């Protein structure tokens, strides 16, 4: 799949099969996230992989009761570290660049999941 096709055909999927996702696919998705651009190449993100059902339910509850989240067999949470960007860019880095960095890595992972034939949101 080429980049244009991936961008134009990717959709937000909120209904999932109860099937585990292969580790190599998850690894490739995370590697794609690590390759995303970031302000000053600071890469102020971490990824949390959640697969346990009880933890997925707690995440869905914390996300304003979006129960569809708990149905995904794997959840990758993107966590940014605003203080790392603040050191270089001040408040603008903390409040803007940190958010943009997290969004860029999430988009890279969404496109890679689509490339792998997986539904994601």
N, C-alpha and C positions, 0 to 999 in steps of 0.2 A: 504494500500500500504506500503510495507516495504521500508527501506532506499535505498537499492540497486536498487530496481525497480524504485523508484522516481528519483534517479540520472541517471539511464540509459535511462529512457523514457521521461525526461523533455526536452522540446524544446523551442526555442525562438519564440514566437507567435507575429505577427505584424498585424493581422487582427482580429478585435473584433466585437462582437455582440453589438448592441445598447440596452443593457439591464443593468439596475443598478445591482451592486453587493451587496449582503446581508451584513448588518453591522456586523453580527457575523463572517462572513468569513473574512472581512477586519480586524476585531479585532484579530482573530486568526493568520492571516498573520503577523500583527504587533507584536504580542506577540512572535511569532517565531523569528522575527528579533531581539527583545530584548534579546532573549536567546542565540544569537550568541556569539562566543568567541571574546575577545578583549585583546589587550596588557595590562597586569596589571589589567585586569577586569575593565578598566576605563570607558568603554561603552560611548565613546565620539560621540554619534550620536543622531540625532533627526529625526523624520519622519514628513513629511508634506503630508497630504491627500488632493488631488485636484480633485474636481468633476465638477466644473463649466466649461461649454464649452468654454467660452471666455478665461479663465485662462489656460485650456488645450491647446488651440491654441497658446497662448503666450509661453508656455513651449516648444511646438513643434518648434516654430520659434527660440527660444533661443538655442535649441539643434541642431543647424545647419540645420534647415528646414526639420527635420524628421517628416513629416506630419502624418505618421501613429500613432505617439504618441497621437495626439489629438483625435483619434478615440476611444481610450480606455475610458470606462465609469468612471474609477477611476485611478488616478496616485498617487503612493506613492513615494515621493522623499526622498532619504536618504541623510541627510546633516551631515557631520562630523565636529567636533570642534577640529581642529589641536592643538590649544593652550593648551587644556586640557592634551593632550599626551606630548606635548613639556615640560610641567612642570616636568614630570618624566623622559623623555627619550631624551630631547634635540631635536636637528634638526632631528635626525634619527626618533624620535617619530612623529614629525610634518610631515615629508615628506614621511615616509614609513609606520610606524605603523598605522597612522591615515587612510591612504588609504586602508591598509589591513583590518582594522576594519570595514570600510564602505563596502568593498567588501564581507566580511564574513556575515555581516547582510543582505546585498542584496541577497546573495546566499541562506541564510536560508529562506528569504521571497519568493524567486522564487520557492524553493522546496515546501514550504507550499502552495503556490498558486496552484501548480501542484497537490498536494495532495487533494486540495479542488475542483479539476476539472476545474480550471480556467486557461486560457491561459495568459501568462505574458512574459515580456521581460525586 
